[in-house]
């Protein structure tokens, strides 16, 4: 099986995107800081991202990929390929007019929509007008990235993961270019960024359209019609949209509460902390989820339930090997990380401390976010989208209740902590649901090895914490000194963690070769 090799391929390309993403974030921290312009941009950018994750990468992928993959089959034939392409063309025929109408409606209604998100920033007219303007610029990105999701889903079902995995790189290239070209003014830089977001959507769609044609995927638009396969797709999309919507509402609630009830800059503090936390989620979690859904779907099409469960366990073990030390490191050296990466220009020491505290809280839920990417395909691949909806609703209730309880005493850190706790509740319920129906169980080897990974990660974290104290004086120096100090900390953590695993034979060199082998 080539699961881990494919995850590594997607994760490697995502790593390139994340490196560029951090370059972008460093420039954003420098030119936007954590104030009016940054708060307005992050909320404007969150709006199309909300719908992107809700429909394009959430509900749409959950409904489209399993149906398309099953039609394509584990052994692709001319007949199965024709059926799959006919289904995709019909979906696209429905998709295009719906996206156009939705885009027009949102552009017209941008003022009331942004008023609902921000509360008008307590009468700050200048800031609110900027938010509305940026929203007009960013929202076309949704229509374009939705088409990207369709073409990316088809390529993934064919086992061609690289093209879609490269797509986020284009977004970061456009945004970095905008920041470099923008005048040295935070408001103008925010405008350039918002325009770059939508332009990148066009480039992303063109990239995947060309990749699809090279793979022999050419769709001829029919007159939209309701076929049996389309009915299956719609039946899955509805509950999946609700489930994904609940998850995204959790994030929107954080933003709304921070914008309305917390000091200026709170939205930005949460954003920069979440950006760091998203690094392993993007590299490991998204890669695992991207590969698992079509892979499991095709296994289940052949009634091979054992293979599906084994693939999920393999993905879990591989993910925890990387995720657990990352989470511990974020908790142990949060402030050195934020200081080195973001503290410059308009991003000051106050913003560093505030973002570091949020990062610690977010990191406590990091393994749960990754595990979710492994468990949810177990539902979607079987056509079960209702159970994740119910579970997500419970998680929303937990998150909202904790937000209300925590925001007073803990401010923006309380919002991050509530998100992390709700993520663990979500994972527990997802696992119990799969286990009850005998659709998944953690193999003994996976649990034992993950416990060992955790033990070595904690030991590494203790070492990082004390070493960062020794290096504290270097983080008060210039950028070059801080960078070398941070690199030294990271290298210490990596060497300590993996040396411990290898010396105790928890992981062997042979195991690593086996995980990455093309023959596996």
ABEGO torsion letter per residue (X at the ends): XAAAAAAAAAAAAAAAAAAAAAAAAAAAAAAAEBBAAAAAAAAAAAAAAAAAAAAAABAAAAAAAAAAAAAAEABBBAAAAAAAAAAAAAAAAAAAAAAAAAAAAAAAAAAAAAAAAAGGGGGBAAAAAAAAAAAAAAAAAAAAAAAAAAAAAAAAAAGBAAAAAAAAAAAAAAAAAAAAABBBBAAAAAAAAAAAAAAAAAAAAAAAAAAAAAAGBBBBBBBBBBBAAAAAAAAAAAAAAAAAAAAAAAAAAAAAAAAAABBBGAAAAAAAAAAAAAAAAAAAAAAAAAAAAAAAAAAAAAGBAAAAAAAAAAAAAAAAAAAAAAAAAAAAAAAAAAAAAABBEABBAAAAAAAAAAAAAAAAAAAAAAAAAAAAAAAAAAGBAAAAAAAAAAAAAAAAAAAAAAAAAAEAAAAAAAAAAAAAAAAAAAAAAAAAAGABBBBAAAAAAAAAAAAAAAAAAAAAAAAAAAAAAAAABBAAAAAAAAAAAAAAAAAAAAAAAAAAGABBAAAAAAAABAAX
